[in-house]
Amino acid sequence: MARSLYYQFSWVWARDISVVASENPFGARMRAVAMDIPTHRVPISAMYQFPFGKGRKFLSGANRPLNLVVGGWELSTIYAYYSGQFLTPAWTLPDPTGTAYTTSRTAASVTRRPDILRDPNLPRDQRTVNRWFDTTAFAAPAAGMFGSSCMGVIKGPWVNVWHAGMSKSFTFESHERLKLRVEMTATNVFNHPNWSNPGTNISTVASAGIITGVGGVQGSSTGDKPGARTLRAGFRLEW
C-alpha cells in the first residue's frame, strides 16, 4: 500500500485447445476450443483509506467527536470482466447417417452438430437477448452426412461486474489494540445484468439464440455467478 492506496490489476489472454471425440465413429478425433476458458479475463481490485482523521494526512489533530465522523473510512472494490464461453450448436433430427442404434425401421432421433454456413456471431452492437447469434448461419446435416460445424463456434455473453464495500474503524482510547469495524458491502453494486447462455439447439425455434435468464455463466475460470445486487452489513471486533 502506498499513500493509502492499494490496487492490483491483471489481464489474462488465453486459448485452451482440447481434443474431443468426433461424432463420426469412423472419423479422427477433433481439436476444438475449450468451452470454459475465456479469451480475456480481467480482474481488478483496489482499496483506499480516506486521508482524514487521526493519523491521516488531513485533520490528523481532530478532536474525538470530529474523528468519529471523518476518521477511519475505507473504500474497497473488485471488478471482473470475462469474455464469453465458447458454445456448440446442436440440431435434433432423425439420424441422417444411420449410425445410431435402433430396433425400429424409423431412424432414431439424435442431436448432432449442424452444418455451418458462415460465422454465426453477430457484431457486439447487434446482439440482444432475443437474438444473440445468427441462427440462420446453420443448417441441418444432409442425408448421409455429419454436420460440418466445429465445437465452440458461438461466443456466449460476457461477465461484467463490480463489487464494492465501505467500512469504518473505531479505536477505543482506553484499549488502543481494541477496534470495532463497521462495514457495508455490495455484490454487483451497479445491479448490471449478466446474461446466461442462449439456447443453442437450432431446431428448437422458440429458444434458439434467445437468452432467458440472468446470473452469468458458470465455469472453471469464471467463478461464482454474478447475480442481482445484494447488500450485507457487518460488525467486527478486532483485538
C-alpha positions as protocol buffer text, in pm:
chain_id: "A"
residue {
  index: 1
  type: MET
  ca { x: 0 y: 0 z: 0 }
}
residue {
  index: 2
  type: ALA
  ca { x: 131 y: 348 z: -88 }
}
residue {
  index: 3
  type: ARG
  ca { x: -28 y: 680 z: 9 }
}
residue {
  index: 4
  type: SER
  ca { x: -331 y: 496 z: 146 }
}
residue {
  index: 5
  type: LEU
  ca { x: -396 y: 324 z: -188 }
}
residue {
  index: 6
  type: TYR
  ca { x: -359 y: -40 z: -284 }
}
residue {
  index: 7
  type: TYR
  ca { x: -451 y: -182 z: -622 }
}
residue {
  index: 8
  type: GLN
  ca { x: -395 y: -495 z: -825 }
}
residue {
  index: 9
  type: PHE
  ca { x: -461 y: -545 z: -1195 }
}
residue {
  index: 10
  type: SER
  ca { x: -412 y: -837 z: -1428 }
}
residue {
  index: 11
  type: TRP
  ca { x: -513 y: -932 z: -1780 }
}
residue {
  index: 12
  type: VAL
  ca { x: -507 y: -1291 z: -1896 }
}
residue {
  index: 13
  type: TRP
  ca { x: -526 y: -1354 z: -2270 }
}
residue {
  index: 14
  type: ALA
  ca { x: -569 y: -1727 z: -2319 }
}
residue {
  index: 15
  type: ARG
  ca { x: -675 y: -2000 z: -2556 }
}
residue {
  index: 16
  type: ASP
  ca { x: -719 y: -2360 z: -2447 }
}
residue {
  index: 17
  type: ILE
  ca { x: -743 y: -2623 z: -2720 }
}
residue {
  index: 18
  type: SER
  ca { x: -876 y: -2967 z: -2634 }
}
residue {
  index: 19
  type: VAL
  ca { x: -907 y: -3289 z: -2831 }
}
residue {
  index: 20
  type: VAL
  ca { x: -1254 y: -3446 z: -2829 }
}
residue {
  index: 21
  type: ALA
  ca { x: -1415 y: -3749 z: -2987 }
}
residue {
  index: 22
  type: SER
  ca { x: -1577 y: -3694 z: -3326 }
}
residue {
  index: 23
  type: GLU
  ca { x: -1947 y: -3762 z: -3379 }
}
residue {
  index: 24
  type: ASN
  ca { x: -1838 y: -3985 z: -3666 }
}
residue {
  index: 25
  type: PRO
  ca { x: -1729 y: -4315 z: -3502 }
}
residue {
  index: 26
  type: PHE
  ca { x: -1500 y: -4378 z: -3801 }
}
residue {
  index: 27
  type: GLY
  ca { x: -1355 y: -4028 z: -3808 }
}
residue {
  index: 28
  type: ALA
  ca { x: -1049 y: -3873 z: -3649 }
}
residue {
  index: 29
  type: ARG
  ca { x: -1061 y: -3701 z: -3314 }
}
residue {
  index: 30
  type: MET
  ca { x: -1143 y: -3331 z: -3328 }
}
residue {
  index: 31
  type: ARG
  ca { x: -946 y: -3034 z: -3198 }
}
residue {
  index: 32
  type: ALA
  ca { x: -1170 y: -2763 z: -3055 }
}
residue {
  index: 33
  type: VAL
  ca { x: -1151 y: -2462 z: -2827 }
}
residue {
  index: 34
  type: ALA
  ca { x: -1232 y: -2539 z: -2463 }
}
residue {
  index: 35
  type: MET
  ca { x: -1572 y: -2405 z: -2359 }
}
residue {
  index: 36
  type: ASP
  ca { x: -1489 y: -2275 z: -2009 }
}
residue {
  index: 37
  type: ILE
  ca { x: -1160 y: -2090 z: -2068 }
}
residue {
  index: 38
  type: PRO
  ca { x: -1240 y: -1727 z: -2164 }
}
residue {
  index: 39
  type: THR
  ca { x: -1020 y: -1548 z: -2414 }
}
residue {
  index: 40
  type: HIS
  ca { x: -994 y: -1242 z: -2190 }
}
residue {
  index: 41
  type: ARG
  ca { x: -1002 y: -1238 z: -1813 }
}
residue {
  index: 42
  type: VAL
  ca { x: -951 y: -903 z: -1636 }
}
residue {
  index: 43
  type: PRO
  ca { x: -973 y: -890 z: -1255 }
}
residue {
  index: 44
  type: ILE
  ca { x: -904 y: -560 z: -1075 }
}
residue {
  index: 45
  type: SER
  ca { x: -908 y: -494 z: -702 }
}
residue {
  index: 46
  type: ALA
  ca { x: -840 y: -174 z: -510 }
}
residue {
  index: 47
  type: MET
  ca { x: -858 y: -40 z: -156 }
}
residue {
  index: 48
  type: TYR
  ca { x: -835 y: 324 z: -50 }
}
residue {
  index: 49
  type: GLN
  ca { x: -810 y: 464 z: 302 }
}
residue {
  index: 50
  type: PHE
  ca { x: -954 y: 814 z: 310 }
}
residue {
  index: 51
  type: PRO
  ca { x: -687 y: 1062 z: 432 }
}
residue {
  index: 52
  type: PHE
  ca { x: -895 y: 1218 z: 709 }
}
residue {
  index: 53
  type: GLY
  ca { x: -882 y: 1186 z: 1087 }
}
residue {
  index: 54
  type: LYS
  ca { x: -630 y: 1077 z: 1346 }
}
residue {
  index: 55
  type: GLY
  ca { x: -303 y: 954 z: 1196 }
}
residue {
  index: 56
  type: ARG
  ca { x: -402 y: 1059 z: 843 }
}
residue {
  index: 57
  type: LYS
  ca { x: -284 y: 1344 z: 621 }
}
residue {
  index: 58
  type: PHE
  ca { x: -579 y: 1574 z: 682 }
}
residue {
  index: 59
  type: LEU
  ca { x: -741 y: 1658 z: 1016 }
}
residue {
  index: 60
  type: SER
  ca { x: -484 y: 1444 z: 1197 }
}
residue {
  index: 61
  type: GLY
  ca { x: -535 y: 1659 z: 1506 }
}
residue {
  index: 62
  type: ALA
  ca { x: -913 y: 1630 z: 1502 }
}
residue {
  index: 63
  type: ASN
  ca { x: -1081 y: 1604 z: 1839 }
}
residue {
  index: 64
  type: ARG
  ca { x: -1263 y: 1284 z: 1933 }
}
residue {
  index: 65
  type: PRO
  ca { x: -1614 y: 1383 z: 1810 }
}
residue {
  index: 66
  type: LEU
  ca { x: -1480 y: 1504 z: 1474 }
}
residue {
  index: 67
  type: ASN
  ca { x: -1258 y: 1199 z: 1434 }
}
residue {
  index: 68
  type: LEU
  ca { x: -1556 y: 971 z: 1497 }
}
residue {
  index: 69
  type: VAL
  ca { x: -1727 y: 1133 z: 1198 }
}
residue {
  index: 70
  type: VAL
  ca { x: -1444 y: 1170 z: 944 }
}
residue {
  index: 71
  type: GLY
  ca { x: -1173 y: 924 z: 1051 }
}
residue {
  index: 72
  type: GLY
  ca { x: -1118 y: 558 z: 976 }
}
residue {
  index: 73
  type: TRP
  ca { x: -1311 y: 535 z: 647 }
}
residue {
  index: 74
  type: GLU
  ca { x: -1200 y: 285 z: 383 }
}
residue {
  index: 75
  type: LEU
  ca { x: -1334 y: 201 z: 35 }
}
residue {
  index: 76
  type: SER
  ca { x: -1267 y: -129 z: -138 }
}
residue {
  index: 77
  type: THR
  ca { x: -1378 y: -254 z: -479 }
}
residue {
  index: 78
  type: ILE
  ca { x: -1338 y: -554 z: -707 }
}
residue {
  index: 79
  type: TYR
  ca { x: -1409 y: -553 z: -1080 }
}
residue {
  index: 80
  type: ALA
  ca { x: -1422 y: -859 z: -1304 }
}
residue {
  index: 81
  type: TYR
  ca { x: -1455 y: -892 z: -1679 }
}
residue {
  index: 82
  type: TYR
  ca { x: -1458 y: -1231 z: -1851 }
}
residue {
  index: 83
  type: SER
  ca { x: -1527 y: -1279 z: -2220 }
}
residue {
  index: 84
  type: GLY
  ca { x: -1795 y: -1532 z: -2309 }
}
residue {
  index: 85
  type: GLN
  ca { x: -1782 y: -1908 z: -2319 }
}
residue {
  index: 86
  type: PHE
  ca { x: -1748 y: -2098 z: -2648 }
}
residue {
  index: 87
  type: LEU
  ca { x: -2081 y: -2265 z: -2720 }
}
residue {
  index: 88
  type: THR
  ca { x: -2158 y: -2551 z: -2955 }
}
residue {
  index: 89
  type: PRO
  ca { x: -2468 y: -2552 z: -3179 }
}
residue {
  index: 90
  type: ALA
  ca { x: -2692 y: -2857 z: -3193 }
}
residue {
  index: 91
  type: TRP
  ca { x: -2967 y: -2988 z: -3418 }
}
residue {
  index: 92
  type: THR
  ca { x: -3219 y: -3258 z: -3321 }
}
residue {
  index: 93
  type: LEU
  ca { x: -3342 y: -3467 z: -3617 }
}
residue {
  index: 94
  type: PRO
  ca { x: -3386 y: -3824 z: -3740 }
}
residue {
  index: 95
  type: ASP
  ca { x: -3035 y: -3971 z: -3768 }
}
residue {
  index: 96
  type: PRO
  ca { x: -2912 y: -3866 z: -4117 }
}
residue {
  index: 97
  type: THR
  ca { x: -2621 y: -4114 z: -4112 }
}
residue {
  index: 98
  type: GLY
  ca { x: -2799 y: -4428 z: -3994 }
}
residue {
  index: 99
  type: THR
  ca { x: -2528 y: -4496 z: -3737 }
}
residue {
  index: 100
  type: ALA
  ca { x: -2746 y: -4457 z: -3425 }
}
residue {
  index: 101
  type: TYR
  ca { x: -2869 y: -4793 z: -3300 }
}
residue {
  index: 102
  type: THR
  ca { x: -3244 y: -4856 z: -3312 }
}
residue {
  index: 103
  type: THR
  ca { x: -3470 y: -5160 z: -3330 }
}
residue {
  index: 104
  type: SER
  ca { x: -3726 y: -4967 z: -3534 }
}
residue {
  index: 105
  type: ARG
  ca { x: -3747 y: -4912 z: -3907 }
}
residue {
  index: 106
  type: THR
  ca { x: -3777 y: -4543 z: -3825 }
}
residue {
  index: 107
  type: ALA
  ca { x: -3447 y: -4358 z: -3791 }
}
residue {
  index: 108
  type: ALA
  ca { x: -3352 y: -4279 z: -3434 }
}
residue {
  index: 109
  type: SER
  ca { x: -3389 y: -3921 z: -3319 }
}
residue {
  index: 110
  type: VAL
  ca { x: -3043 y: -3779 z: -3248 }
}
residue {
  index: 111
  type: THR
  ca { x: -2888 y: -3448 z: -3154 }
}
residue {
  index: 112
  type: ARG
  ca { x: -2593 y: -3362 z: -3375 }
}
residue {
  index: 113
  type: ARG
  ca { x: -2388 y: -3061 z: -3467 }
}
residue {
  index: 114
  type: PRO
  ca { x: -2541 y: -2893 z: -3775 }
}
residue {
  index: 115
  type: ASP
  ca { x: -2376 y: -2770 z: -4092 }
}
residue {
  index: 116
  type: ILE
  ca { x: -2224 y: -2424 z: -4058 }
}
residue {
  index: 117
  type: LEU
  ca { x: -2280 y: -2180 z: -4345 }
}
residue {
  index: 118
  type: ARG
  ca { x: -2099 y: -1871 z: -4216 }
}
residue {
  index: 119
  type: ASP
  ca { x: -1984 y: -1703 z: -3895 }
}
residue {
  index: 120
  type: PRO
  ca { x: -2286 y: -1710 z: -3660 }
}
residue {
  index: 121
  type: ASN
  ca { x: -2156 y: -1438 z: -3428 }
}
residue {
  index: 122
  type: LEU
  ca { x: -2324 y: -1101 z: -3468 }
}
residue {
  index: 123
  type: PRO
  ca { x: -2138 y: -770 z: -3415 }
}
residue {
  index: 124
  type: ARG
  ca { x: -2149 y: -679 z: -3047 }
}
residue {
  index: 125
  type: ASP
  ca { x: -2384 y: -383 z: -3103 }
}
residue {
  index: 126
  type: GLN
  ca { x: -2637 y: -614 z: -3275 }
}
residue {
  index: 127
  type: ARG
  ca { x: -2657 y: -879 z: -3005 }
}
residue {
  index: 128
  type: THR
  ca { x: -2975 y: -876 z: -2798 }
}
residue {
  index: 129
  type: VAL
  ca { x: -3133 y: -1118 z: -2554 }
}
residue {
  index: 130
  type: ASN
  ca { x: -3380 y: -1215 z: -2826 }
}
residue {
  index: 131
  type: ARG
  ca { x: -3114 y: -1269 z: -3095 }
}
residue {
  index: 132
  type: TRP
  ca { x: -2771 y: -1333 z: -2950 }
}
residue {
  index: 133
  type: PHE
  ca { x: -2634 y: -1504 z: -3261 }
}
residue {
  index: 134
  type: ASP
  ca { x: -2746 y: -1568 z: -3618 }
}
residue {
  index: 135
  type: THR
  ca { x: -2939 y: -1895 z: -3617 }
}
residue {
  index: 136
  type: THR
  ca { x: -2966 y: -1889 z: -3998 }
}
residue {
  index: 137
  type: ALA
  ca { x: -2591 y: -1948 z: -4014 }
}
residue {
  index: 138
  type: PHE
  ca { x: -2664 y: -2317 z: -3954 }
}
residue {
  index: 139
  type: ALA
  ca { x: -2848 y: -2586 z: -4147 }
}
residue {
  index: 140
  type: ALA
  ca { x: -2947 y: -2946 z: -4083 }
}
residue {
  index: 141
  type: PRO
  ca { x: -2688 y: -3204 z: -4193 }
}
residue {
  index: 142
  type: ALA
  ca { x: -2755 y: -3355 z: -4534 }
}
residue {
  index: 143
  type: ALA
  ca { x: -2864 y: -3718 z: -4561 }
}
residue {
  index: 144
  type: GLY
  ca { x: -2570 y: -3950 z: -4507 }
}
residue {
  index: 145
  type: MET
  ca { x: -2352 y: -3672 z: -4367 }
}
residue {
  index: 146
  type: PHE
  ca { x: -2236 y: -3549 z: -4029 }
}
residue {
  index: 147
  type: GLY
  ca { x: -2261 y: -3176 z: -3960 }
}
residue {
  index: 148
  type: SER
  ca { x: -1970 y: -2956 z: -4062 }
}
residue {
  index: 149
  type: SER
  ca { x: -1982 y: -2723 z: -3761 }
}
residue {
  index: 150
  type: CYS
  ca { x: -1698 y: -2749 z: -3514 }
}
residue {
  index: 151
  type: MET
  ca { x: -1746 y: -2721 z: -3139 }
}
residue {
  index: 152
  type: GLY
  ca { x: -1734 y: -2381 z: -2967 }
}
residue {
  index: 153
  type: VAL
  ca { x: -1817 y: -2166 z: -3271 }
}
residue {
  index: 154
  type: ILE
  ca { x: -2071 y: -1947 z: -3085 }
}
residue {
  index: 155
  type: LYS
  ca { x: -1941 y: -1682 z: -2846 }
}
residue {
  index: 156
  type: GLY
  ca { x: -2159 y: -1654 z: -2537 }
}
residue {
  index: 157
  type: PRO
  ca { x: -2232 y: -1347 z: -2321 }
}
residue {
  index: 158
  type: TRP
  ca { x: -1954 y: -1196 z: -2119 }
}
residue {
  index: 159
  type: VAL
  ca { x: -1934 y: -1124 z: -1745 }
}
residue {
  index: 160
  type: ASN
  ca { x: -1901 y: -761 z: -1635 }
}
residue {
  index: 161
  type: VAL
  ca { x: -1947 y: -699 z: -1263 }
}
residue {
  index: 162
  type: TRP
  ca { x: -1842 y: -460 z: -985 }
}
residue {
  index: 163
  type: HIS
  ca { x: -1835 y: -541 z: -614 }
}
residue {
  index: 164
  type: ALA
  ca { x: -1772 y: -269 z: -355 }
}
residue {
  index: 165
  type: GLY
  ca { x: -1754 y: -211 z: 17 }
}
residue {
  index: 166
  type: MET
  ca { x: -1732 y: 80 z: 259 }
}
residue {
  index: 167
  type: SER
  ca { x: -1603 y: 38 z: 612 }
}
residue {
  index: 168
  type: LYS
  ca { x: -1513 y: 244 z: 916 }
}
residue {
  index: 169
  type: SER
  ca { x: -1290 y: 153 z: 1208 }
}
residue {
  index: 170
  type: PHE
  ca { x: -1338 y: 281 z: 1562 }
}
residue {
  index: 171
  type: THR
  ca { x: -1049 y: 276 z: 1811 }
}
residue {
  index: 172
  type: PHE
  ca { x: -1109 y: 270 z: 2185 }
}
residue {
  index: 173
  type: GLU
  ca { x: -881 y: 520 z: 2357 }
}
residue {
  index: 174
  type: SER
  ca { x: -860 y: 311 z: 2674 }
}
residue {
  index: 175
  type: HIS
  ca { x: -771 y: -2 z: 2474 }
}
residue {
  index: 176
  type: GLU
  ca { x: -585 y: 104 z: 2159 }
}
residue {
  index: 177
  type: ARG
  ca { x: -545 y: -255 z: 2040 }
}
residue {
  index: 178
  type: LEU
  ca { x: -921 y: -299 z: 2051 }
}
residue {
  index: 179
  type: LYS
  ca { x: -1101 y: -190 z: 1732 }
}
residue {
  index: 180
  type: LEU
  ca { x: -1455 y: -205 z: 1609 }
}
residue {
  index: 181
  type: ARG
  ca { x: -1501 y: -232 z: 1233 }
}
residue {
  index: 182
  type: VAL
  ca { x: -1836 y: -150 z: 1074 }
}
residue {
  index: 183
  type: GLU
  ca { x: -1878 y: -240 z: 710 }
}
residue {
  index: 184
  type: MET
  ca { x: -2132 y: -240 z: 429 }
}
residue {
  index: 185
  type: THR
  ca { x: -2059 y: -447 z: 118 }
}
residue {
  index: 186
  type: ALA
  ca { x: -2246 y: -490 z: -208 }
}
residue {
  index: 187
  type: THR
  ca { x: -2206 y: -756 z: -475 }
}
residue {
  index: 188
  type: ASN
  ca { x: -2288 y: -641 z: -827 }
}
residue {
  index: 189
  type: VAL
  ca { x: -2314 y: -293 z: -684 }
}
residue {
  index: 190
  type: PHE
  ca { x: -2449 y: -139 z: -1008 }
}
residue {
  index: 191
  type: ASN
  ca { x: -2702 y: -423 z: -1049 }
}
residue {
  index: 192
  type: HIS
  ca { x: -2573 y: -480 z: -1402 }
}
residue {
  index: 193
  type: PRO
  ca { x: -2743 y: -779 z: -1570 }
}
residue {
  index: 194
  type: ASN
  ca { x: -2503 y: -1058 z: -1660 }
}
residue {
  index: 195
  type: TRP
  ca { x: -2681 y: -1285 z: -1904 }
}
residue {
  index: 196
  type: SER
  ca { x: -2692 y: -1662 z: -1903 }
}
residue {
  index: 197
  type: ASN
  ca { x: -2602 y: -1851 z: -2218 }
}
residue {
  index: 198
  type: PRO
  ca { x: -2855 y: -1853 z: -2504 }
}
residue {
  index: 199
  type: GLY
  ca { x: -3027 y: -2164 z: -2636 }
}
residue {
  index: 200
  type: THR
  ca { x: -2806 y: -2340 z: -2888 }
}
residue {
  index: 201
  type: ASN
  ca { x: -3033 y: -2612 z: -3027 }
}
residue {
  index: 202
  type: ILE
  ca { x: -3113 y: -2460 z: -3365 }
}
residue {
  index: 203
  type: SER
  ca { x: -3408 y: -2691 z: -3429 }
}
residue {
  index: 204
  type: THR
  ca { x: -3584 y: -2556 z: -3118 }
}
residue {
  index: 205
  type: VAL
  ca { x: -3701 y: -2232 z: -3278 }
}
residue {
  index: 206
  type: ALA
  ca { x: -3864 y: -2096 z: -2963 }
}
residue {
  index: 207
  type: SER
  ca { x: -3532 y: -2081 z: -2774 }
}
residue {
  index: 208
  type: ALA
  ca { x: -3251 y: -2087 z: -3032 }
}
residue {
  index: 209
  type: GLY
  ca { x: -3031 y: -1780 z: -2994 }
}
residue {
  index: 210
  type: ILE
  ca { x: -3251 y: -1647 z: -2713 }
}
residue {
  index: 211
  type: ILE
  ca { x: -3135 y: -1566 z: -2360 }
}
residue {
  index: 212
  type: THR
  ca { x: -3397 y: -1640 z: -2098 }
}
residue {
  index: 213
  type: GLY
  ca { x: -3208 y: -1586 z: -1774 }
}
residue {
  index: 214
  type: VAL
  ca { x: -2960 y: -1376 z: -1581 }
}
residue {
  index: 215
  type: GLY
  ca { x: -2691 y: -1469 z: -1335 }
}
residue {
  index: 216
  type: GLY
  ca { x: -2398 y: -1500 z: -1569 }
}
residue {
  index: 217
  type: VAL
  ca { x: -2226 y: -1820 z: -1668 }
}
residue {
  index: 218
  type: GLN
  ca { x: -2064 y: -2080 z: -1450 }
}
residue {
  index: 219
  type: GLY
  ca { x: -1728 y: -2226 z: -1544 }
}
residue {
  index: 220
  type: SER
  ca { x: -1397 y: -2332 z: -1403 }
}
residue {
  index: 221
  type: SER
  ca { x: -1247 y: -1991 z: -1479 }
}
residue {
  index: 222
  type: THR
  ca { x: -1534 y: -1752 z: -1418 }
}
residue {
  index: 223
  type: GLY
  ca { x: -1603 y: -1826 z: -1053 }
}
residue {
  index: 224
  type: ASP
  ca { x: -1933 y: -1758 z: -883 }
}
residue {
  index: 225
  type: LYS
  ca { x: -2234 y: -1649 z: -1080 }
}
residue {
  index: 226
  type: PRO
  ca { x: -2280 y: -1269 z: -1060 }
}
residue {
  index: 227
  type: GLY
  ca { x: -2649 y: -1236 z: -977 }
}
residue {
  index: 228
  type: ALA
  ca { x: -2858 y: -936 z: -877 }
}
residue {
  index: 229
  type: ARG
  ca { x: -2719 y: -679 z: -634 }
}
residue {
  index: 230
  type: THR
  ca { x: -2703 y: -794 z: -273 }
}
residue {
  index: 231
  type: LEU
  ca { x: -2616 y: -586 z: 33 }
}
residue {
  index: 232
  type: ARG
  ca { x: -2457 y: -701 z: 354 }
}
residue {
  index: 233
  type: ALA
  ca { x: -2384 y: -516 z: 679 }
}
residue {
  index: 234
  type: GLY
  ca { x: -2130 y: -643 z: 929 }
}
residue {
  index: 235
  type: PHE
  ca { x: -1968 y: -561 z: 1261 }
}
residue {
  index: 236
  type: ARG
  ca { x: -1628 y: -699 z: 1360 }
}
residue {
  index: 237
  type: LEU
  ca { x: -1438 y: -663 z: 1683 }
}
residue {
  index: 238
  type: GLU
  ca { x: -1059 y: -683 z: 1645 }
}
residue {
  index: 239
  type: TRP
  ca { x: -800 y: -712 z: 1920 }
}
